[in-house]
Amino acid sequence: MNYFVKLGHVYTAQNNLQKHLAEQVRRYDNMLVESPDLLMQHVKRMVDMANIAFPRCRVMSANLSDPHRAGGNHTVSIGELATYTVYPVAGEIEELSALTKPVRSRSLPADNAQQLSLL
């Protein structure tokens, strides 16, 4: 099953670590993933690498929420900086050519003389 990732919000960054992460989180916005756990692995690795790159800043962490608390959708949060909502994909739209059928054209209206003879 595929999931659609939507970046919900990004709060104002307060230090260099948060500025760096605020730029990075946009990479996963509007993407499809195979599972929320896979997104969580990528986000956690991104956050861990940023924590190493900016050791003087307060450490950030990533969390995956229980879908029952978020209305059936998963949420991935990065500290209090950003939140992704992960929606299950309901299905795919078929190719347009498979959906369209030839349209029957209507016949032109009869002239007045024919209309009267039909009555």
Secondary structure as the mmCIF struct_conf table of DSSP 4:
data_model
#
loop_
_struct_conf.conf_type_id
_struct_conf.id
_struct_conf.beg_label_comp_id
_struct_conf.beg_label_asym_id
_struct_conf.beg_label_seq_id
_struct_conf.end_label_comp_id
_struct_conf.end_label_asym_id
_struct_conf.end_label_seq_id
STRN STRN1 TYR A 3 VAL A 10
HELX_LH_PP_P HELX_LH_PP_P1 TYR A 11 ALA A 13
BEND BEND1 ASN A 15 ASN A 15
HELX_RH_AL_P HELX_RH_AL_P1 ASN A 16 GLN A 24
HELX_RH_3T_P HELX_RH_3T_P1 VAL A 25 TYR A 28
TURN_TY1_P TURN_TY1_P1 ASP A 29 ASN A 30
STRN STRN2 MET A 31 VAL A 33
BEND BEND2 GLU A 34 GLU A 34
HELX_RH_AL_P HELX_RH_AL_P2 PRO A 36 ALA A 53
TURN_TY1_P TURN_TY1_P2 PRO A 55 ARG A 56
BEND BEND3 CYS A 57 CYS A 57
HELX_LH_PP_P HELX_LH_PP_P2 ARG A 58 MET A 60
STRN STRN3 ALA A 62 LEU A 64
TURN_TY1_P TURN_TY1_P3 PRO A 67 GLY A 72
STRN STRN4 HIS A 74 ILE A 78
TURN_TY1_P TURN_TY1_P4 GLY A 79 LEU A 81
STRN STRN5 ALA A 82 PRO A 88
HELX_LH_PP_P HELX_LH_PP_P3 VAL A 89 VAL A 89
HELX_LH_PP_P HELX_LH_PP_P4 ILE A 93 GLU A 95
HELX_RH_AL_P HELX_RH_AL_P3 LEU A 96 LEU A 99
HELX_LH_PP_P HELX_LH_PP_P5 PRO A 102 ASP A 111
HELX_RH_AL_P HELX_RH_AL_P4 ASN A 112 LEU A 118
#
